[in-house]
């Protein structure tokens, strides 16, 4: 009887750990895959319209931001950076840039770092877009931050979803208003934002590296849940904190999603013009 109870408790703790893991890494990976799909579309349209050079033009701005994210997280988690290619100067192997790094496989902290290093371009890209918005389109930035501050985490999921999409629509209207297009600074912002968003997506090597860290994160969560269970300490606060992180991440990721969609639309427009021209 005691074995059955113990087994039931262990199963509950494993499921709790899986749920917490999904709250933490799930949305990051989903956004990464969506951005990857949009990047592939944009890349194919740019290449079809202007050849390989068309896509590489955006890479000279977007790739350094992408690699900067990897490099910063390498430093944070104590990985040794062996070599960095910031710009697409050598693309024979299909890579526009890369950060080669090593770590101590016996260190759990450095193994967890693999996840953050892998997904870092999503965060560095979003941060760059928000900073650009702050300097070039301050009214849109203020609207965005106001919506962020108005998020009610404790509300029902459907209300959070409605708030997210309404915020995304409001930001789209604010950014792409007719008056903005009359300012050269906004056109520069638009160009930079499209270049950055086109290269936020995670590569296959980024995802593989991130997955190496996911296993360690899961084991750590499971150990933490088992320890607190025997100590009769509730981890509901941790679950709520991870849920809060997920909502805020999704709202900030909406900026990257907007400009990735914009990149696809513009590249498709040039592709269409190229195909109908004699």
C-alpha positions in Angstrom: 0.0 0.0 0.0 2.8 2.4 0.9 4.6 1.5 -2.4 1.5 2.4 -4.3 1.2 5.8 -2.5 4.9 6.5 -3.1 4.6 5.6 -6.7 1.5 7.9 -7.1 3.4 10.7 -5.4 6.4 10.2 -7.7 4.2 10.2 -10.8 2.6 13.4 -9.6 6.0 15.0 -9.1 7.2 14.0 -12.5 4.1 15.4 -14.2 4.4 18.6 -12.2 8.0 18.9 -13.3 7.0 18.3 -16.9 4.3 21.0 -16.6 6.8 23.5 -15.1 9.3 22.7 -17.8 6.7 23.4 -20.5 5.8 26.7 -18.9 9.4 27.7 -18.9 10.8 26.5 -22.2 7.6 25.7 -24.2 6.7 29.1 -25.4 10.3 30.0 -26.2 10.7 27.0 -28.5 7.2 27.6 -30.1 8.1 31.2 -30.8 11.5 30.1 -32.1 9.9 27.6 -34.5 7.3 30.2 -35.7 10.1 32.7 -36.3 12.1 30.0 -38.1 9.1 29.3 -40.5 8.7 33.0 -41.2 12.4 33.4 -41.8 12.4 30.5 -44.3 9.6 32.2 -46.2 11.3 35.5 -46.2 14.6 34.0 -47.2 13.1 32.2 -50.2 11.2 35.3 -51.4 14.3 37.6 -51.0 16.5 35.0 -52.8 13.9 34.6 -55.6 13.6 38.4 -56.1 17.3 39.5 -55.7 19.3 36.3 -55.6 21.3 35.2 -52.6 22.6 38.7 -52.2 19.2 40.0 -51.3 19.0 37.9 -48.2 22.7 38.5 -47.3 22.0 42.2 -47.2 19.8 41.8 -44.2 22.3 39.4 -42.6 24.9 42.0 -42.2 22.7 43.7 -39.6 20.7 40.8 -38.2 23.5 38.2 -37.8 25.6 40.2 -35.3 22.6 40.7 -33.1 21.9 36.9 -33.4 25.4 36.0 -32.5 25.7 38.6 -29.7 22.9 36.8 -27.9 24.9 33.5 -28.0 28.1 35.3 -26.9 26.5 37.0 -23.9 24.9 33.8 -22.6 28.2 32.0 -23.0 29.8 34.5 -20.7 26.9 34.4 -18.2 27.1 30.6 -17.9 30.9 30.3 -17.9 31.3 28.7 -21.4 34.7 29.3 -23.1 34.2 31.1 -26.4 36.6 29.5 -29.0 35.6 31.5 -32.1 33.0 33.9 -33.3 31.9 34.8 -36.8 29.9 38.0 -36.5 29.2 38.7 -40.1 28.4 36.6 -43.2 31.9 36.8 -44.6 32.2 33.0 -45.1 29.0 31.2 -45.9 30.3 28.2 -47.8 29.0 25.9 -45.0 25.6 27.5 -45.0 26.2 29.4 -41.8 25.9 33.2 -41.8 27.6 33.4 -38.4 28.3 31.2 -35.4 29.7 31.1 -31.8 31.9 28.1 -31.1 32.2 27.4 -27.4 33.2 24.7 -25.0 32.0 23.9 -21.4 32.6 21.5 -18.5 30.2 18.6 -18.9 30.4 17.9 -15.2 29.0 21.3 -14.3 25.2 21.3 -14.1 25.2 25.1 -14.3 27.1 25.1 -17.6 24.9 22.3 -18.9 21.8 24.3 -18.2 23.5 27.2 -19.9 23.3 25.2 -23.2 19.6 25.9 -23.3 19.9 29.7 -22.7 22.8 29.9 -25.2 20.8 28.1 -27.8 17.6 30.3 -27.5 19.6 33.5 -26.7 19.0 35.1 -30.2 15.3 35.3 -29.6 16.0 37.4 -26.5 18.8 39.5 -28.0 16.6 40.2 -31.1 13.6 41.2 -29.1 15.7 43.4 -26.9 17.2 45.1 -30.0 13.8 45.7 -31.5 12.4 47.2 -28.3 15.5 49.5 -28.0 15.1 50.6 -31.6 11.4 51.3 -31.0 12.3 53.4 -27.9 14.6 55.6 -29.9 12.9 55.8 -33.3 9.2 55.4 -32.5 8.8 56.5 -28.9 5.0 56.9 -29.1 4.7 53.2 -30.1 7.2 52.2 -27.4 5.1 54.0 -24.7 2.0 52.3 -26.0 3.7 48.9 -25.9 5.0 49.4 -22.4 1.6 50.6 -21.2 0.1 47.4 -22.5 2.8 45.4 -20.8 2.1 47.1 -17.5 -1.7 46.4 -17.9 -1.3 42.6 -18.1 -3.3 40.8 -15.4 -1.5 37.5 -14.9 -4.1 36.2 -12.4 -7.0 36.6 -14.9 -8.5 33.7 -17.0 -6.5 32.4 -19.9 -9.0 33.6 -22.4 -8.8 37.2 -21.0 -5.0 37.1 -21.2 -5.2 35.9 -24.8 -7.7 38.6 -25.8 -5.4 41.2 -24.1 -2.4 39.8 -26.0 -4.1 40.0 -29.5 -5.6 43.5 -28.8 -2.2 44.7 -27.7 -0.6 43.3 -30.8 -3.2 44.9 -33.0 -2.8 48.3 -31.3 1.0 48.1 -31.6 0.6 47.3 -35.4 -1.7 50.3 -35.9 0.6 52.6 -34.0 3.8 51.5 -35.8 2.4 51.5 -39.3 0.3 54.6 -39.2 0.4 56.9 -42.3 2.2 59.7 -40.4 5.1 57.5 -39.5 6.0 56.8 -43.1 6.6 60.5 -43.7 9.5 60.5 -41.3 12.9 59.2 -42.7 13.8 58.0 -39.2 10.9 55.6 -39.2 11.9 54.2 -42.6 15.4 53.6 -41.1 13.8 52.0 -38.1 11.7 49.8 -40.4 14.7 48.7 -42.4 16.8 47.8 -39.2 13.8 46.1 -37.6 13.2 43.9 -40.6 16.9 43.0 -40.9 17.0 42.0 -37.2 13.7 40.1 -37.2 14.7 38.2 -40.3 17.6 36.7 -38.3 16.1 36.1 -34.9 15.0 32.6 -35.7 16.9 29.6 -34.2 19.0 27.4 -36.4 19.0 23.7 -36.2 22.3 23.8 -34.2 20.8 26.4 -31.9 17.8 24.1 -31.2 20.0 21.0 -30.7 22.2 22.9 -28.3 19.1 24.2 -26.4 17.7 20.7 -26.1 20.9 19.5 -24.4 20.2 21.9 -21.6 16.5 21.1 -21.3 17.2 17.6 -19.9 19.3 19.1 -17.1 16.6 21.7 -16.4 14.0 18.9 -16.1 16.2 16.9 -13.7 16.8 20.0 -11.6 13.1 20.7 -11.4 12.3 17.1 -10.5 14.9 17.1 -7.7 13.5 20.4 -6.4 10.0 19.1 -6.5 10.9 15.8 -4.7 12.9 17.7 -2.0 10.1 20.2 -1.3 7.5 17.4 -1.3 9.4 15.6 1.5 9.8 18.9 3.3 6.1 19.7 2.9 6.9 22.9 1.0 4.5 24.1 -1.8 6.0 25.1 -5.1 2.8 26.6 -6.4 4.6 30.0 -6.3 7.2 28.6 -8.7 4.6 27.4 -11.2 2.8 30.8 -11.0 6.1 32.6 -11.6 6.9 30.4 -14.7 3.4 31.1 -16.0 4.0 34.9 -15.5 7.3 34.6 -17.4 5.5 32.8 -20.3 2.9 35.6 -20.6 5.4 38.4 -20.5 7.7 36.6 -22.9 4.8 36.1 -25.4 3.9 39.8 -25.3 7.5 40.9 -25.9 7.8 38.3 -28.6 4.9 39.8 -30.4 7.2 42.7 -31.5 9.5 40.1 -33.3 6.5 38.3 -34.8 5.1 41.6 -36.2 8.4 42.5 -38.0 9.0 38.9 -39.1 5.5 39.0 -40.7 6.4 42.4 -42.2 9.6 41.0 -43.7 7.6 38.2 -45.3 5.1 40.6 -46.8 7.7 43.0 -48.2 9.9 40.2 -49.6 6.7 38.6 -51.1 5.9 42.0 -52.7 9.3 42.2 -54.3 9.1 38.6 -55.4 5.7 39.2 -57.0 6.9 42.3 -58.8 9.9 40.3 -60.1 7.8 37.5 -61.4 5.3 39.8 -63.3 8.0 42.0 -64.9 9.2 40.9 -68.3 
